[in-house]
Amino acid sequence: MSFLELKNLDAHVGRLPILRDVSLQVAPGEVRALVGESGAGKSMIGKAILGTLPDAILVTGGQILLEGEDLQRMRAKDRRRLIGAKAALIPQDPLTALNPARRVGPQICNRLVDILGWRRQEAEARVVELLHEVHIPAPDRVMRAYPHELSGGMRQRILIASAFAAEPQLIVADEPTTALDVTVQKQILRLIRDLQARHGTALLFVTHDLGVVSKLCQSMTVLYGGKVIEDTSVDQFFRAPGHAYSAALLAATPKYTDPDSSLMPVPEAVISAVEAEIAAHDAAHQKGAV
Amino acid sequence: MSDALFEIRDLRLSFPDLAHKPLFGSAPRIEVLKGLSFDIARGDVVGIVGGSGSGKSTLGRAMIRLLDVESGEIRFDGTEISQLGETDLRPLRRRMQMIFQDPMSSLNPRHTVARLIAGPLHLHGFDQIRARVDQALSQVGLPLSFRSRYPHELSGGQRQRVGIARAIATEPEFILADEVVSGLDVSSQAQVLNLLERLVSDMGLTLGFISHDLSVVRRLCKTTLVLHRGEIVEQAETAALFGAPTAQYTRDLLDAIPLPEVTPGWLG
């Protein structure tokens, strides 16, 4: 059984569709990528799952099932508790995710104390243990540091530790390495993969970087305009993408080993074909609603 | 006239380390550029790569004198410019332009596209400004109807084209492009890179291309300069450097790039 399942999820800002009939499944321990260009809706899916969509965006249809429980039908308080216990986020930019005016330690512990009702001492001990696990030297000192005193890679390690602290079964990672150097990125990816494998956590990895997908993920969902374009295994995607848009996206990705054949912009014809699919979908949907 | 557009010798620059400033007295200095020497040939497209904090942006900005240098020489087209004052630099500024990483923060949001592109033209006393703006727009592949648009009305790729149009409008010899595609989707990135490549050959430009993305540098640049902690660890023709990197740091950088292909065991 899948741990997370989205069934025909729709979301709107006013009358503008943000997510269109999105369905996907994540099995326990699975590492799935959500891929797409900006505006594809990949981050919105992550936010919808964690219940952190901006107020203006409303889920207008479909279901989000976490271990079979329909999040949309739960009371807000119960939903918050369930999500807090079962899922966690690794955000893109650790500098905005951490409060600059407060020490790092209490910030990470708060989640455990406030949402899961742990005792503070318990939470602190657990976080120190995890800081060890993410290879942070002198965790006690780091707990007392302010965010600006740490490097970007260090801050990201801390948020990774924080995400894994409550042993969630699902982690949504929203472009967690985009702001990092390639050498640091590789270390962080390895860390996420190691922790994910050791704890058996399912991972939903939101990214625009097909290189990262190919190294970390098993399955992937390609999105465009809030609609699922392709749902496939990573092996299959890089061997033979199943959709013209996926193939074009892959061809647009630069490869230093193959400088001459890479870097074809996504052709206009492919974009218009995808736009036409979306328009047809919207038209059919409106008819269905009436 | 030598064929080097830039000749740089023992360039040094440091910033005060305010995080470690004692209560009294001056702050210790952090050396950002530690005596760099290199040439950039006319018509070259040189990639300047390195990790964050390697000094690549500082080097770029020092070269075109947006930053004051501490010591060393910068010869631009034979003229030593490292110690020139702003008045003497002014006529040279037309000849070296810059494209920034984030057009949303480098383009004034209250100005129309036409006014943005005309800015440097007014500054350098050009005539026929309207015709030059139109020409720059067509060179970057934007329709003339974009003249009256504002930056927020454009997509990321289109905004970056406006930044490029603004830089090429004064017909410079050298353009410094600092991470100009890192904020773009792969498809717009491919378009902007193809555009830069075309402009370089059409206009006979020399381009300094600062980037952390080695795949992009491999595609665009003729030569590449690798910076690490304020020092040049390697400078070579791009094909040679990627084919057989000599510096350990370059090899580490290349190894860390996740290529878009399945490689079991890459993460170790």
Contacts between the chains, C-beta under 8 A, distances in Angstrom:
chain1	res1	chain2	res2	distance
A	37	B	185	3.9
A	37	B	186	7.3
A	37	B	187	6.6
A	38	B	156	7.1
A	38	B	185	5.6
A	152	B	52	7.3
A	181	B	51	4.4
A	181	B	52	5.3
A	181	B	212	6.6
A	182	B	51	7.6
A	182	B	212	6.9
A	182	B	214	7.7
A	182	B	253	6.3
A	182	B	256	4.2
A	182	B	257	5.5
A	182	B	258	8.0
A	183	B	51	6.3
A	183	B	252	6.1
A	183	B	253	6.7
A	183	B	256	4.5
A	184	B	51	7.9
A	185	B	256	6.9
A	185	B	258	7.7
A	186	B	255	7.9
A	186	B	256	4.4
A	186	B	258	7.4
A	186	B	267	7.4
A	189	B	258	7.6
A	189	B	267	6.1
A	190	B	267	4.7
A	190	B	268	6.0
A	193	B	267	5.4
A	208	B	185	6.5
A	208	B	186	7.2
A	209	B	258	7.2
A	210	B	186	7.7
A	210	B	260	4.1
A	211	B	257	7.0
A	211	B	258	3.5
A	211	B	259	5.6
A	211	B	260	4.7
A	212	B	258	5.1
A	213	B	260	7.7
A	214	B	258	6.6
A	214	B	259	7.3
A	214	B	260	5.4
A	214	B	261	5.7
A	214	B	262	5.2
A	214	B	263	7.3
A	215	B	258	4.6
A	215	B	263	6.8
A	215	B	266	4.9
A	215	B	267	5.9
A	216	B	267	7.0
A	234	B	262	6.4
A	235	B	262	5.8
A	238	B	260	6.9
A	238	B	261	5.7
A	238	B	262	5.0
A	239	B	262	7.9
A	248	B	187	7.5
A	249	B	186	6.5
A	249	B	187	7.3
A	250	B	260	6.3
A	252	B	186	4.2
A	252	B	187	4.8
A	252	B	189	7.3
A	252	B	190	4.7
A	253	B	186	5.1
A	253	B	260	4.7
A	254	B	186	7.7
A	254	B	189	7.6
A	254	B	190	7.7
A	254	B	213	7.2
A	254	B	215	3.7
A	254	B	216	5.2
A	254	B	218	7.4
A	254	B	219	5.4
A	255	B	215	5.7
A	255	B	259	5.5
A	255	B	260	6.4
A	255	B	261	7.7
A	256	B	214	5.3
A	256	B	215	4.2
A	256	B	217	7.7
A	256	B	218	3.9
A	256	B	219	7.7
A	256	B	242	5.8
A	256	B	254	7.2
A	256	B	257	6.6
A	256	B	259	7.5
A	257	B	259	6.3
A	259	B	215	7.9
A	259	B	218	4.7
A	259	B	219	4.7
A	262	B	215	7.4
A	262	B	219	6.5
A	263	B	189	7.9
A	263	B	190	4.4
A	263	B	193	6.1
A	263	B	194	7.1
A	263	B	219	5.5
A	264	B	190	6.3
A	265	B	187	5.0
A	265	B	188	7.5
A	265	B	190	4.2
A	265	B	191	4.5
A	265	B	194	7.1
A	266	B	187	4.0
A	266	B	190	8.0
